[in-house]
Each structure stands twice: as C-alpha cells, then as structure tokens.
Amino acid sequence: MSENKTEQKGSFLYDIVGIAVTAVVIVSLAFSFVFRTVGVSGTSMYPTLNDKDRIILSAYAAKPKTGDIVVTCQPSKVDYIEPTLVKRIIATGGQTVEIDFSTGTVKVDDVVLDEPYINETTREPEDYTGPVTVPEGYVFVMGDNRNASTDSRDSRVGLIREDYLLGKALFRVVPFGDFKIDKNNG
C-alpha cells in the first residue's frame, strides 16, 4: 500500500509540472501573437500615460479608430525621435484634420473634438500647415500632452501608415493600481 501512495505522489507532481509547463507555453504564445508589452518613454501622453509606464497592447490587427491609443514603429526622419511612439489616433483615412492654434481646438471633418483627456489645449503647431486630409491606409496621431509632443503635426513624424501600427493600448500594467488607460475612451 505504501508503494501505491508513492506512485500517487509521483503522479501528482508530474501533473503539477505538466500544468505549469502548459501555462508557460500558453502565456508565451499569447504574448508572442496576441499581446505585447511596451514601455512609455517621455511625457507626450501625459496625463493619460507617464514616462516609464508599461502598457499591454493588443497585437490583433483590428482597424484603427479615432481615439485609440496606439504604438507605432514607423521610422522617423531624424535619429533622436524614439523608434516607437505611443500616441492617440485623431483621424483615420478619408478624414480631414484642422487645428486652430489660437483657440487650441482640433477639428475632424469640421467637428471640434471633445478631448477631456488632454493636458492642455493645442497651441504648438510644430510645422503643421492644415487642414490635412488623411489618405486611406494612414492615421493622424497626437500626444495627449499636446504642447510637449512630437507627432503628426511635425513633418519628421508625419502621417502614420497603418501597417506600422504595432497595436492598440489596452491596459497599464506598471505602475500597479490604475489599470485602465483611458476612462473616457474605452
């Protein structure tokens, strides 16, 4: 009978190890093909995201929409701009963006955006000359900290090709506590 108990303990340990290995493989595959983690560098998305925050992206290739926070890997025209940018989509293909720097408002298709998530109104034009109609297959992005963001208003970044979008931000994982990225938009 003691031999039977030893076999049961061995079988139990074998099952536990098998479950643990399976879990690690599933999580690894999920983070390889479905999710990614990305670190935020800089303050261009403040107050929504802060420098050194870590976010989880959905790598699922869904059609980008206005308001989505995305990460792009589109090469910029200068070396000192980060290779990956975290920005908010302001307009998608076929939409027209117009920014009034005297009032600080952003319009898409002649409608002023309701932007409770921004740090302050848009006063810095970079080298933007508008209005800009976004071609199909591209997006116009801006940071939530508008006056401290290098984004589509700057010709060195410009419009972002959709195939350079790494994914949509889902949740903040570091710092712990407030996991929801944007209470106002998804």
N, C-alpha and C positions, 0 to 999 in steps of 0.2 A: 504494500500500500504506500510506503514511503517513496517507492520508485515512481508511482503514478503522480504523486504530489510534485516531485521534481520535474517530471515531464510537463505538468500543468504550468509550473513557474516558468520553465523554458519557453513554452508555447506562448504564454502571456507576454514575456519580454520580447519575443520575436514579433508578436502582433503590435506592441507599442513602437518598436523600432520601425516596422513597416509603415505604420500610420504616420510617424514623424517624417520619414523619408518621402512619402507620398505628399504630405502637406508642403514640404520644402519645394518639391518639384512643381506642384500646382502654383504656389506663390511665385516661384521663379518664372514660370511660363506667363502668368498673369502680368507680371511687371516687365516682361520682355515684349509682349504683344498687345496688351490691353492698357496697361497703366505705365506711367513713368514718374519719377520724382525729379524735380528741378529746384535749384536754389535761386532765390531772388537776389540780384546784385544791384544795389543803388536804391534811390528813393523816388524813382519816376512813377511808381504805382501807389505812393503814399496818398491817402490814409488806408487804402484797401489792403495793401501789402507793404511790408517793411524790408529793409536791407537784411539779408541773412535768413529770411523766412524760407521754409521749404514747402513746396506745394506738390500735390499729386495731379497729374494730367491724365486725361482720357486720351489715349493714343488712337482711339476709334476715329476713323476718318468721316465724321459727320460733316454736313455742310455748315460752314461757319455762319454765325448770325450776329447781327448788331448787338452789342452789349457783352458778348463773350469775352472773357479774359483768356488770351492765348499766348503761347510761346512760339516764337519764330526763330528759324536758324538761317534766314536769308542773309547772304553775305552783304555787308555794307561797303560803302565806297572808301572808308577810312579804317585804319587798323585799331584806333582807340575806342571805337564803338564795340560794345560787347558782342560776341558771336551769337549769343542767344538773347533775345529781347522778350520781356514779359509786358504785354500791352493789352488794351481793351479795343475791340473792334468797334469803330464808329460807323463805318459804311461798308457795304459789300458791292459786288459787281452790279453796275447799272444805276447806282445811287449817286447823288451829287452832294458834295460837302462844301459848305460855305461857312467861313469863320469871320465874325465881326469882332475885331480885337478892341474896338472902342467900348463895346458893351460886354465883351468877354463871352459871347454866346456862340454856340456851334449849331448850325442848321444842317439837317439832312433832308433833301428833297423839299426845301422851303419850310420845314417844321423845326422849331427850336427844340433841341434835346432837353429832356428833364434829366439832369445829372446830379442827383444828391450825393453821389459817391466821390465827386472830385474834391481836391484840396482847396482850390481857388479857381476863379474864372480864368478863361484863356486869354492872356494878354501878350504872350511872346509868340511872334509869327515865325520865328526861325527864318527860312527863306521861302515860306509858303506864299504862293500867289494863286488866288482862287477866283471863282469856285472851281472845284476839281470833280469831274465825273469819273468814277472808278470803273475801269474796264472789267468785263467778265473775267473771272478767274483770279481776281485780286481783291484785297481788302485795304481799307484806310484805317490805321491804328493810331491811338494816342494813349499816353500815360494819364493816370488819374491826378498826378501832381503836374498839371499842365505846364506850368512855367519853369519846371525843372526836368523836362522830359524831352529826349531826342526821339522823335517818332516820324510819322508820315508827313508832318509839316516840313521836315528837313529833307532836302533832296539827297542827302547822303544815305538816308534810310529809304525814303520814298514809299510808294505803294508796295504791299507785300503780296507776293504770289501765293495763292492758296496751297500749292504743293510744298511750300517751305514752312507751313504751319506744323509744328510738332504735336500739338494737341491743345485741348481746352482745359483750363484750370478747373479742378473740381473742389478740392479741399486744401486747407493749410494744415500741415502736419507738425511743423515746428514754427513758432512756439506752440506748445500744447495749450489747450483751453478753448480758444475760439476757432473751431474747425471750419466753419462756414466762411467762404471767401467774401461773398457779397450778399448781404441780407436783402438788398433791393433788387437784385437781378439773378435769380436762380439759386 
